[in-house]
Amino acid sequence: MSLLIARLTTEPAPLAWLERQPWHPWLVVGLVSMGAFIGQVDATIVQLALPTLGHHFEASLQHVSWIALSYLAAFVAFLPIFGRLCEMFGRKTLYILGYLVFIAASALCGFASSFEQLVVFRFLQGIGGSLLGANSISILVKTVSPAQRGRALGWFAAAQAVGMSAGPVLGGLLLVTLGWRWIFWLTVPFGALAVVLGWLALPRTSGVQPGRAFDWGGALLIGPALILIVALFNYLSTWGLGSPATLGSLALAALLLLLLLRRERMFVAPLIDPVLFRSPAFCSAAAGVTLGYALLFGMFFLMSFAQGHGFGEPPGTAGLHLAIIPVAIGLTAPFSNTVKERLGGHWVGLAGMALSFLAIALLLATLGRVDDHRLFDAVAYALFGAGIGLFIAPNNQVAIAAVPPALSGPASSLLNLMRALGTSLGVAGGATMLALNLESPDGASRAWLSSSGADMLIAVRHTLPLLGGIIVLAGLAAWYAARKLDGPDKPQKTLSGKAM
């Protein structure tokens, strides 16, 4: 056993010549930023392609949404598990393994001959993405000096923004010119390059803890609980609110979460540290993270069907329109801290959500109701993206500031989990509400494939209030978190039991 552990924790050394170069840390930053770029390209490119894939496989809304959700479900379920395994056995080997799994699954997705195969391969792709997500920030932080850390994180965030912006544009061009299979094959050469660079350049992991206890009970509970919650939201329109399937799934998910909470409180090295939940500011900010990403990807889901099926736009044109949202996020996010200083931490989240609310109001007033919709759509997308850009970074800062420095690592891991969970719930909730709003006047279910463009636009418009409700909740969560952080009962005291 000791020999096996030694082999698992012995990582390949980086190329000596590379490690001696002064720019070696920035090569590592570029490598993990490439992973961030690939992940965001994949997330947004698949959202744009859902209508095309739905037509190709003749899948219902609840089924076609699983092309996105299977990836997200795997990412969410395995993220805390891989995060702990990386601490025990090292990050370099598992990071490279993540790339290998991701590109192999991406290639298989492109070769899928059935809907079921595509969903399975997307789940496998999500496992690879989870390995990357559990490692990237930690590798970056350990590689660069504290003085350069802010700059490095800025490049990482920029890569995410560029990937999110490029995804719809690249996806639209690929769907028009080469077909849907190439939206999955696109990331393969980038991933292959990252594997080679990772092997040559990534430093060995320091401070591994192979003897640390692993929370097998938590690992067996957290994945099924989260996947069950996502499935429940996705199939709510099909099952019905009071059906045995809905109530049974809800009861089982609640039971699994209660068992998980009890397990994490008792175990010496829990996957999710329950101490984090003693801070009201952190809990509220984490809820804001979930709601913010549910809002963003719920919008992507709905507008992909509005542009592609509702307006009948070619994928290339639809991709250019949807790219306005991430571009606006990327342009606004760098200035969010300046806005926070001027408005105050209490109000920047509300201000961001107010802009997004204006965007939803504009779409409610114009979607399917005006002849020349493109200008109104563009303005709405820009307002929405600017609001998200003002919201995300300040809310994340509040979440991290709400816990003691010793818990910043577990807090960051949990926030990553909440982002992925929010993305999943946004897609699932959007699919459920859109399916409900496509019902015929007599209450009979109507397939979106046979619906007219006008019917789809009406259904999307009737689903937009869901996003409006999420906006209100997200704004209140961010406001409450900032208020609790700045108030007299600061979370640091609650968590540590004494003044920090």
C-alpha positions in Angstrom: 0.0 0.0 0.0 2.8 2.4 0.9 4.4 1.7 -2.5 1.2 2.5 -4.3 0.7 5.7 -2.4 4.3 6.7 -3.2 3.7 6.2 -6.9 0.5 8.1 -6.8 2.1 11.1 -5.1 5.3 11.1 -7.3 4.6 13.5 -10.1 6.7 14.1 -13.2 9.2 17.0 -12.7 8.9 19.9 -15.1 11.5 20.4 -17.8 14.5 21.8 -15.9 15.3 24.4 -18.6 11.7 25.7 -18.5 11.7 25.9 -14.7 14.8 28.1 -14.7 13.3 30.7 -17.0 11.9 33.9 -15.3 8.7 33.6 -17.4 8.0 30.0 -16.3 5.3 31.0 -13.8 3.5 32.9 -16.6 3.6 29.9 -18.8 1.8 28.0 -16.0 -0.7 30.9 -15.8 -1.2 30.7 -19.5 -1.8 26.9 -19.3 -4.5 27.1 -16.6 -6.0 30.1 -18.4 -6.3 28.0 -21.5 -8.3 25.5 -19.4 -10.6 28.3 -18.3 -11.0 29.5 -21.9 -11.8 25.9 -23.1 -14.3 25.5 -20.3 -16.2 28.7 -21.0 -16.2 28.1 -24.8 -17.7 24.6 -24.2 -20.4 26.0 -21.9 -21.6 28.8 -24.2 -21.1 26.9 -27.5 -23.3 24.0 -26.3 -26.0 26.4 -25.1 -26.2 28.0 -28.6 -26.3 24.6 -30.2 -29.2 23.1 -28.1 -31.9 24.0 -30.6 -29.9 22.5 -33.5 -29.1 19.4 -31.5 -32.8 19.2 -30.5 -33.9 19.2 -34.1 -31.2 16.6 -35.1 -32.2 14.2 -32.4 -35.9 15.1 -32.3 -35.6 15.6 -28.5 -38.1 17.3 -26.2 -37.0 20.3 -24.1 -36.5 18.2 -21.0 -34.4 15.8 -23.0 -32.3 18.2 -25.0 -31.5 20.2 -21.9 -29.6 17.1 -20.6 -27.0 17.7 -23.3 -26.0 20.6 -21.1 -27.1 19.2 -17.8 -25.2 15.9 -18.0 -21.9 17.8 -18.2 -22.9 20.1 -15.3 -24.2 17.3 -13.2 -20.9 15.4 -13.4 -19.0 18.6 -12.7 -21.0 19.4 -9.6 -21.0 15.8 -8.3 -17.3 15.2 -8.6 -15.8 18.7 -7.9 -15.6 18.3 -4.1 -14.3 14.7 -4.4 -11.5 15.7 -6.8 -10.7 18.7 -4.8 -9.9 16.5 -1.8 -8.0 13.8 -3.9 -5.8 16.5 -5.4 -4.8 17.6 -1.8 -4.0 14.0 -1.0 -2.1 12.9 -4.2 -1.0 16.1 -6.0 -2.5 18.4 -8.5 -0.3 18.0 -11.6 -1.0 14.4 -12.5 -4.8 14.8 -11.9 -4.9 18.1 -13.8 -3.3 16.4 -16.9 -5.6 13.5 -16.4 -8.5 16.0 -16.5 -7.4 17.3 -19.8 -7.0 13.8 -21.2 -10.5 12.8 -20.1 -12.0 16.1 -21.4 -10.5 15.8 -24.9 -11.3 12.1 -25.2 -14.9 12.7 -24.2 -15.1 15.8 -26.5 -14.0 13.6 -29.5 -16.5 10.9 -28.5 -19.3 13.6 -28.3 -18.5 14.5 -31.9 -18.8 10.9 -33.0 -22.0 10.2 -31.1 -24.6 8.5 -33.2 -27.5 8.7 -30.8 -28.9 11.1 -28.2 -28.2 8.7 -25.4 -24.5 8.3 -26.5 -24.1 12.1 -26.5 -25.5 12.5 -23.0 -23.2 9.8 -21.7 -20.1 11.3 -23.4 -21.1 14.7 -22.1 -21.2 13.3 -18.5 -17.7 11.9 -19.1 -16.6 15.3 -20.4 -18.0 16.8 -17.2 -15.8 14.5 -15.1 -12.8 15.8 -17.0 -14.0 19.4 -16.5 -14.4 18.7 -12.8 -10.8 17.6 -12.6 -9.7 20.8 -14.2 -11.9 23.0 -12.1 -10.7 21.4 -8.9 -7.1 22.3 -9.7 -6.8 25.4 -11.8 -7.0 28.2 -9.2 -4.8 26.3 -6.7 -2.1 25.6 -9.3 -2.1 29.3 -10.3 -1.9 30.6 -6.7 0.9 28.2 -5.8 3.0 29.1 -8.9 3.1 32.9 -8.9 4.3 35.2 -6.1 1.8 37.0 -3.8 2.8 40.3 -5.4 1.8 38.9 -8.9 -1.2 37.0 -7.8 -3.7 39.7 -8.6 -2.4 40.1 -12.1 -2.4 36.3 -12.7 -6.0 36.0 -11.5 -6.9 38.9 -13.8 -5.5 37.0 -16.8 -7.4 33.9 -15.7 -10.7 35.9 -15.4 -9.9 37.5 -18.8 -9.5 34.1 -20.4 -12.9 33.0 -19.0 -14.5 36.2 -20.4 -12.9 35.7 -23.8 -14.0 32.1 -23.9 -17.5 32.9 -22.9 -17.7 35.7 -25.6 -16.1 33.5 -28.3 -18.3 30.5 -27.7 -21.5 31.8 -29.3 -19.6 33.3 -32.3 -17.5 30.2 -32.9 -20.5 27.9 -32.3 -22.6 29.8 -34.8 -19.9 29.7 -37.5 -19.3 26.0 -36.9 -22.9 25.0 -37.0 -23.4 26.9 -40.3 -20.2 25.7 -42.0 -19.1 22.3 -40.6 -22.0 21.0 -38.6 -22.7 20.3 -34.9 -20.1 17.6 -34.4 -17.3 20.3 -34.8 -18.5 22.2 -31.7 -17.1 19.3 -29.7 -14.1 18.6 -31.8 -13.0 22.3 -31.6 -11.6 21.9 -28.1 -9.6 18.7 -28.8 -6.4 20.3 -30.3 -6.3 23.0 -27.5 -6.6 20.2 -24.9 -3.9 18.1 -26.6 -1.6 21.1 -26.6 -2.4 21.7 -22.9 -1.5 18.1 -22.0 2.0 18.4 -23.6 2.6 21.8 -22.0 1.3 20.6 -18.6 3.6 17.6 -18.6 6.6 19.8 -19.4 5.8 22.9 -17.4 3.6 22.3 -14.4 5.5 22.2 -11.1 5.2 19.3 -8.8 2.7 19.7 -6.0 4.0 20.6 -2.6 2.4 19.7 0.7 0.5 16.6 -0.4 -1.3 14.7 2.3 -1.6 11.0 1.2 -2.4 9.9 4.7 -5.3 12.3 5.1 -8.7 10.6 5.8 -11.1 10.6 2.8 -14.7 11.3 3.4 -16.2 8.3 1.5 -19.6 8.8 3.1 -19.8 12.4 2.0 -18.6 11.4 -1.5 -21.4 8.8 -1.8 -24.1 11.2 -0.6 -23.3 14.6 -2.3 -23.3 13.5 -6.0 -26.7 11.7 -6.0 -28.3 14.5 -3.9 -27.2 17.3 -6.3 -28.0 15.3 -9.4 -31.5 14.5 -8.0 -32.2 18.2 -7.4 -31.2 19.1 -10.9 -33.3 16.3 -12.4 -36.3 17.4 -10.2 -36.2 20.9 -11.6 -35.7 19.7 -15.2 -38.7 17.3 -15.2 -41.1 19.3 -13.0 -43.3 20.2 -16.0 -43.5 16.6 -17.1 -44.0 15.0 -13.7 -46.3 17.7 -12.2 -45.9 19.5 -8.9 -47.9 17.0 -6.8 -47.0 13.8 -8.6 -45.5 10.8 -6.7 -42.3 11.2 -8.8 -41.9 14.9 -7.8 -42.7 14.4 -4.1 -40.6 11.2 -3.9 -37.6 12.8 -5.5 -38.0 15.9 -3.3 -38.2 13.7 -0.2 -35.2 11.6 -1.2 -33.1 14.6 -2.1 -33.9 16.2 1.3 -33.0 12.9 3.1 -29.7 12.7 1.3 -28.8 16.3 2.1 -29.7 15.8 5.8 -27.5 12.7 5.9 -24.8 14.6 4.2 -25.0 17.5 6.8 -24.9 15.0 9.7 -21.9 13.2 8.1 -20.0 16.4 7.5 -20.5 17.6 11.1 -19.1 14.3 12.5 -16.2 13.6 10.1 -12.8 14.9 10.9 -12.0 16.0 7.3 -15.3 16.7 5.6 -15.6 17.4 1.8 -17.6 20.5 2.6 -16.7 22.2 5.9 -19.9 22.9 7.9 -18.1 25.7 9.7 -18.6 27.8 6.6 -22.3 27.9 7.1 -22.0 29.6 10.5 -21.5 32.8 8.7 -24.7 34.5 7.5 -22.7 36.7 5.2 -21.1 33.7 3.5 -24.3 31.8 3.2 -26.1 34.7 1.6 -23.2 35.5 -0.8 -23.0 31.8 -1.8 -26.8 31.9 -2.5 -26.1 35.0 -4.6 -23.5 33.0 -6.6 -26.0 30.3 -7.3 -28.7 32.7 -8.3 -26.4 34.8 -10.4 -25.2 31.8 -12.5 -28.8 30.4 -12.7 -29.8 33.8 -14.1 -27.0 33.9 -16.6 -27.4 30.4 -18.0 -31.2 30.5 -17.8 -31.0 33.6 -20.1 -28.6 31.8 -22.5 -31.0 28.8 -22.6 -34.1 30.9 -23.3 -32.5 33.3 -25.8 -30.9 30.4 -27.7 -34.4 29.1 -28.5 -35.8 32.6 -29.0 -33.2 33.4 -31.6 -32.9 30.0 -33.3 -36.5 28.7 -33.2 -38.5 31.8 -32.4 -37.0 34.2 -34.9 -35.6 31.5 -37.2 -32.1 33.2 -37.1 -29.2 31.2 -38.6 -26.9 29.9 -35.9 -24.1 32.3 -37.0 -26.4 35.3 -36.6 -27.9 34.0 -33.3 -24.3 33.5 -32.0 -23.3 37.0 -32.8 -26.4 38.3 -31.0 -25.9 36.2 -27.9 -22.2 37.1 -27.7 -23.3 40.6 -26.6 -24.0 39.2 -23.2 -20.5 37.9 -22.3 -18.9 40.8 -24.1 -20.8 43.2 -21.8 -19.8 41.1 -18.8 -16.2 41.3 -19.8 -16.3 45.0 -20.3 -18.1 45.8 -17.1 -16.6 43.4 -14.6 -13.1 45.1 -14.4 -14.9 48.3 -13.3 -17.2 46.6 -10.7 -14.8 47.4 -7.8 -14.7 51.1 -8.8 -18.5 51.1 -8.9 -18.6 49.4 -5.5 -16.3 52.1 -4.0 -18.6 54.8 -5.3 -22.0 53.2 -4.5 -20.9 51.2 -1.4 -20.7 47.5 -0.9 -24.4 47.4 0.1 -25.7 48.7 -3.2 -23.4 47.5 -6.1 -25.2 44.1 -6.2 -28.6 45.7 -6.3 -27.4 48.2 -9.0 -26.2 45.3 -11.1 -29.5 43.4 -10.7 -31.4 46.6 -11.5 -29.7 46.8 -14.9 -30.5 43.1 -15.5 -34.1 43.7 -14.4 -34.4 46.6 -17.0 -33.2 44.1 -19.6 -35.9 41.6 -18.7 -38.5 44.4 -18.8 -37.4 45.5 -22.2 -37.6 41.9 -23.6 -41.0 41.5 -22.0 -42.1 44.6 -23.9 -40.6 43.9 -27.2 -39.9 40.1 -27.7 -42.2 39.0 -30.5 -44.0 42.3 -30.4 -42.0 44.6 -32.7 -40.9 44.0 -36.3 -37.3 45.2 -36.0 -36.4 43.3 -32.9 -32.6 43.2 -33.3 -31.9 46.7 -31.9 -34.1 46.0 -28.8 -32.5 42.6 -28.3 -29.0 44.0 -28.5 -29.8 46.8 -25.9 -31.4 44.2 -23.6 -28.5 41.8 -23.9 -26.0 44.6 -23.2 -27.9 45.8 -20.1 -28.2 42.2 -18.9 -24.5 41.5 -19.3 -23.5 44.8 -17.7 -25.7 43.9 -14.7 -24.1 40.5 -14.3 -20.7 42.0 -14.7 -21.4 44.4 -11.8 -22.8 41.7 -9.7 -20.5 38.7 -9.8 -17.1 39.9 -8.7 -18.2 42.1 -5.7 -20.4 39.3 -4.4 -17.6 36.8 -4.7 -15.3 39.2 -2.7 -17.9 39.4 0.0 -18.1 35.6 0.2 -14.4 35.2 0.6 -14.1 38.1 3.0 -16.8 36.6 5.2 -14.6 33.7 6.3 -11.3 33.5 8.2 -8.2 33.2 6.0 -7.7 29.6 7.1 -11.1 28.7 5.4 -10.5 30.6 2.2 -9.6 27.4 0.3 -12.7 25.4 1.3 -14.8 28.6 0.7 -13.5 29.0 -2.8 -14.1 25.3 -3.5 -17.7 25.6 -2.3 -18.3 28.7 -4.4 -17.1 26.8 -7.5 -19.6 24.1 -6.6 -22.4 26.7 -6.2 -21.6 28.3 -9.6 -21.9 24.9 -11.3 -25.1 24.1 -9.4 -26.6 27.5 -10.3 -25.7 26.9 -14.0 -27.5 23.6 -13.8 -30.6 25.0 -12.1 -30.8 27.8 -14.6 -30.8 25.4 -17.6 -33.2 23.0 -15.8 -35.6 25.7 -14.6 -35.6 27.4 -18.0 -36.4 24.1 -19.8 -39.2 23.3 -17.3 -40.9 26.7 -17.6 -40.5 26.9 -21.4 -42.1 23.5 -21.7 -45.0 24.6 -19.4 -45.6 27.8 -21.4 -45.7 25.8 -24.7 -48.7 23.9 -23.6 -51.8 24.4 -25.8 -54.8 26.3 -24.4 -56.5 23.1 -23.4 -53.5 22.1 -21.3 -52.2 19.4 -23.6 -48.5 19.1 -24.0 -47.1 20.5 -27.3 -43.6 19.6 -28.6 -41.4 22.6 -29.2 -40.3 21.0 -32.5 -43.8 21.4 -33.9 -44.5 24.8 -32.5 -44.4 27.9 -34.6 -41.8 30.7 -34.2 -44.5 33.0 -32.8 -45.6 30.3 -30.2 -42.0 29.9 -29.1 -41.5 33.7 -28.7 -44.7 33.8 -26.6 -43.5 30.9 -24.4 -40.1 32.6 -23.9 -41.8 35.9 -23.0 -44.0 34.1 -20.5 -40.9 32.4 -19.0 -39.0 35.7 -18.5 -40.7 36.5 -15.2 -38.9 33.5 -13.8 -35.6 35.3 -14.5 -37.1 38.5 -13.0 -37.8 36.6 -9.8 -34.2 35.2 -9.7 -32.9 38.8 -10.2 -34.9 40.0 -7.1 -33.6 37.2 -5.0 -30.0 37.6 -6.1 -30.0 41.3 -5.5 -31.4 40.8 -2.0 -28.9 38.0 -1.2 -26.0 40.2 -2.3 -27.3 43.2 -0.3 -27.9 41.1 2.9 -24.4 39.5 2.6 -22.6 42.9 2.3 -24.7 44.3 5.1 -23.9 41.4 7.4 -20.2 41.6 6.5 -20.0 45.3 7.3 -22.3 45.2 10.3 -21.3 44.8 14.0 -21.7 41.0 14.0 -19.0 40.3 11.5 -18.9 36.7 10.3 -15.2 36.3 11.2 -16.2 36.5 14.9 -19.0 34.0 14.4 -16.7 31.5 12.7 -13.7 31.7 15.0 -15.5 32.4 18.3 -13.3 35.4 18.9 -12.2 38.6 17.2 -10.0 38.1 14.2 
